[in-house]
Amino acid sequence: MINALTIQEVAIICKGKLIADSPESVVDQVAIDSRQTLSASNCLFVAMKGAKANGVDFIPELIQKGVRNFIIPTTYSPTFERGNFIQVDDPRAALQDLAAALRNRFEGPVIGITGSNGKTIVKEWLGQLLSQEFSVAKSPKSYNSQVGVPLSVFEIKSFHQVAILEAGISKAGEMASLERIIRPDLGILTNIGSAHDAGFSDRLNKLREKLSLFQDSKFLIYCKDQGIVSKEVEYLFPAEKLISWSDQPGADYTRAIKFKEEENRILLMKKDLTTLTFRTQLRDAASLENIIHAIVAALTLGLSAQKIQQGLDQLRPVDMRLTLKAGLKDCILIDDTYNHDLAGLRVALDFMKQQRPKRRKILILSDFLQQGKPEWIYPEAAQLIQNHQLDLILGVGTELSQLAESGVQNLYTWERTEDLLAHLREFQLENDLILITGARPFGLEKVVQQLQQRVHGTTLEINLNALTHNFNFYKRLLKEETKVMVMVKAFAYGGGAPEIANHIQTMGADYLAVAFTDEGVALRQQGIHLPIMVLNPSEESFASFLEYQLEPVVFSPEFFENLANWTNTHSETMKIHLDLDTGMHRLGFEKQHLEELKKLIHENQQLKITSIFTHLAAADESEEINYTIQQLQDFEQMTKEILPLLPQKPLLHALNSAGIVAFPDFQFDMVRLGIGLYGVEVTGNYSSDLLPVSQLKTTVSQVKTLPAGATVGYSRRGKLPKGGKIATLPIGYADGYDRRFSNGKGYVLIHGKKAPVIGNVCMDMVMVDVSDIEVEAGDEAIIYGAEIPLAPLAKEIGTIPYELLTHISSRVKRIYFLD
């Protein structure tokens, strides 16, 4: 925070009623997540209600931790002997009020960035350029929402000289609250595109909403070549406020690009015909657009062309993602090597805290470069590190020893990354959770490369933010009391069960479900503690159910009797789930089994019935509504016969992902969320509301130019009558790339262009036609993802998205990230 505040000052700012036992208490940290309250005595916890949890539920736990300052809704009445409570009508609005007040106390310039694409990249690149001259505060990651922007403001410290804040909106009416907080002196509009179109009446309405961020800014930077943008900007704002750039004459800066083999030249001609020349390694159109925004902003803020070039020399494409990777010897790596500042370190450590437990928590970091005076930075970094209770800290640089002066223990430092690499073996890294974060000049990606598991070059990237978004979307469709069971069978629909299951724990799911016992055992061995239902248990696994606290589904009188005999023999009790067959006709008790089932229940009280459920056969088929309704009614009737026999009411559940959408009146006590969590909405009613969770991609191994009449692949199925170019990709049907994609049925994207499959898909490789694309070995190829949705791909080969997801081989490396 810019400066500490008393709880009385906070109450006045938030227009709340203060109930305090120590009204002079001082706060210098704000948290909305109970896991992020680091300095308990000086922390202000804002208890907001979200899709997965209600902040007020965590207040007793926080009181025990020593937190004493809270913003709470007026509907909550504190009953604690100690504590300071500010009652407000809307805690989120209070959070925004507090952020706006603190922003007003910042005297340096604030740059506000919005647009459809490129906001975060422009923010990061501009931050890198400006940090050569100034101490820069900027939004961590992509913190640009109604809550993210206030949290970004709280990261601005008294020593910062410039702040860069990005603003993102998804529907009309949201920008007003962000403008009130950011109040930019300099604005940057990156572009306008299709993102979040659904939240606005039309594209122009969305543009006007975004432009309202700059209503009181001194200057606004924009690209004059975007027709709709240029016309609206020049209509709404006075000319003296506008700073434009364009590839055509007439703008404040006219851009020309000279592409060279080694590096490109960017020429910027000002209106007085002065020309500035910059060198860059960037080549693609989007990156070149983003860097011009950053260069023009840096020039506007007084940075010299020479300093900007020095910054460009260090600039590389920014990977904004906080990435979870498999390491050698069962380690888990958190790769955050693209950047290094206190706000980013806080986010990365919070992410680390949410991971499943390992033997040790280890931090590998570098000096903080150009972040401000060391005497300001390192004491705060030390407090952050100490509060996270790390077991080992390995550092690179000449300044990190100051952490030890502030009390950090188990710290080892070297001046060069090469020295650290030479000593890594001494620390016997095995079954450890390791966060690697550092400033780019230190090249800590070399550490990641040395510690990362060497597996298949093809990768499946899992976006954990998208997973959270989809979970919260379904939660909003449910009643507050309805529980959620998440399906993580089949390796979590191909995504990797342990990591996804751990993230689901943090999201607030109530139950997990797997298909087989060994899947549940694996989750327990990886530290997953949620209750786990096993859908298709086997008799040889009875002992494992108890050892690993797994809960089997009981689906027939014979299985019930066998399990009952085993538990009686071993004098054990066990939680079980009853599967009722109402029309799926797969597993489950049918109506004719009810009398026998009731007798078994009565005679075997050691089997504790935790839930009763049924499977819907056609919840995603609109023409089968009557059949589904009949299933649900049969389920209600069957459970009415069973419930009187039970000492406690079990959880009842019937709805799958499609059922949650199509039959909201039948939520019962719990729902089972499966394919919808992973971004596929099978009813088609809410497809635009979900985000794709995974992206399968690989790299080009080789490019060949073939003569007219050449054939490609096995059986010579691929034909090039006129000749052309092919690219070979290291992915085949052994990796899960279906052989039915052969001969033009499938395609990949390379540089955003379609490259159809030519010839037969091989076991380990596939060839694609790149005759019309500039391609070289090492280029990225997207197999599926946001730009190649799963549903149409599956339809093309006569299957369903489930099959494509679950067939991805275990040899394909899974990478998990927060964007």
Buried (B, 14 or more C-beta within 10 A) or exposed (E): BBEEBBBBBBBEBBEBEBBBEEEEBBBBBBBBBBEBBBBBBBBBBBBBBBBBBBBBEBBEEBBEBEBBBBBBBEEBEBEEEEBBBBBBEBBBBBBBBBBBBBBEEBEBBBBBBBBBBBBBBBBBBBBBBBBBBBBBBBBBBBBBBBBBBBBBBBBBBEBBBBBBBBBBBEEEEBBEBBBEBBBBBBBBBBBBBEBBBEBBEEBEEBBBBBBBBBBEBEBBBBBBBBEEBBEBBBEBBEEEBBBBBBEEEEBBBBBEBEEEEEBBEBBBBEEEEEEBEBEBEBEEEBBBBBBBBBBBBBBBBEBEBEBBBBBBEEBEEBBBBBBBBBBEEBBBBBBBBBBBBBBBBBBBBBBBBBBBEBBBBBBBBBBBBBBBEBEBBBBBBBBBBBBBEBBBBBBBBEBBEBBBEBEBEEBBBBEEBEEBBEEBEEBEBEEBBBBBBBBBEBBBBBBBEEBBEEEBEBBBBBBBBBBBBBBBBBBEBBEEEBBBBBBBBBBBBBBBBBBBBBBBBBBBBBBBBBBBBEBBBBBBEBBBBBBBBBBBBEEEBBEBBBEBBBBBBBBBBEBBBBBBEBBEEEEBEBBBBBBBBBBBEEBBBBEEBBEBBBEBBEEBEBBBBBBBBBBBBBBBBEEBEEBBEEBBEBBBEBBEEBBEEBEEEBBBBBBBBBBBBBBBEBBBBBBBBBBBBBBBBBBEEBEEBBBBBBBBBBBBBEBEEBEEEBBBBEEEBBEBEEEBBBBBBBBBBBBBBBBBBBBBBBBBBBBEEBBBBBBBBBEBBBBBBBBEBEBEEEBEBBBBBBEBBBBEBBEBBEBBBBBBBBBBBEEBBBBBBBB
